[in-house]
Amino acid sequence: EVARFFRVSVPTVAEAYRHLEQEGLLQRRRSAHTVLTARRPRPLTMVRGVVGLPTWLFGFSALDDWRRFFTCLEEHLRQQRFVADFVFYSHNDFREPDFAERLIAHRLDYLIWFLPHLHSVPIMQTVADHGVAVLVVTDHEFSSPFPRYLLRWERAMREAFAGWKRDGIATVEIVAPEGDLDTKGTMVVRAAEEARLEAVMVLVSSESSGRFLRRLGRQPGIGVVFCHDLFRSAVCRRAPEAMAELARRRRLLVLCGALDLPPALQAGVRFDLVDQDWPKMVTRLVHNLSTDRLPRPEKAVVCEARWWPQVDATQYGLSP
């Protein structure tokens, strides 16, 4: 049939088949048929390394800061020909020894752990013992044998409160869940006091979200600060109308992440934001990674946050 189609002799076709088979382009099966051999896959781009990204699943799904960091990091890694390998974990997975085996099974070249818990240090050490270069992005000081990028907020908070004082604000209400004044909350109190503003802690217990939001900022000259990202996100979900009304009524500052309001409530809402400049921070990290200029473990790279006054919620809300 092939000889007839090309108008050549059968021996010529047989000779052509023999050459194609020798080149690995054909497979001939006796008394059956001839099939084309698939080409071996070839990468279109040479990969510089696989970067493991342990990612807290709830944080990634619920917290704007986590999504912005990881999406920005994945983009910059891809531009520098690194593969970002996300390894999702639930709340307590990082405490289990088999989580280290999960990470090792991914055959990583690098590991970047965002906001690790102290209990995850042995996991990182086990992974590092298998030849993986480990980096840590953290928001608090702790002893670590790995290169660290330290996120700092104090300078931006002082700048924000200085601006509030110029605008006539004299009192700062700092909102946090009862019994959970974390390091960020303590830092906000200290920054307010340094700016000579009255700092009032508002610790929320079992009161409904809408009711306590309406109690905030009742008098002129009061600004409200939400410094606990998980708590703020939960309050926005439970009482979005009350949160939007508070932001329209009083000066509101959000530490880390967006004011998570649904689009229908964002019109006319503005808030002050103190957060990391994630593109700038990630660009620095990936540049150090690609040029093999990682910081020494004993000297962390400090990444200062920025203050953005009066951010439009329609431009910075419920980001993907």
Secondary structure by P-SEA (a helix, b strand, c coil): cccccccccaaaaaaaaaaaaaacccccccccbbbbbcccccccccccbbbbbbcccccccccaaaaaaaaaaaaaaaaabbbbbbbbbccccccccaaaaaaaaacccbbbbccccccaaaaaaaaaaabbbbbbbcccccccccbbbbbbcaaaaaaaaaaaaaacccbbbbbbccccccaaaaaaaaaaaaaccbbbbbbbccccaaaaaaaccccccbbbbbccaaaaaaaaaacaaaaaaaaaccbbbbccccccccccccccbbbbbbccaaaaaaaaaaaaaaacccccccccbbbbbbbbcccccccccccc
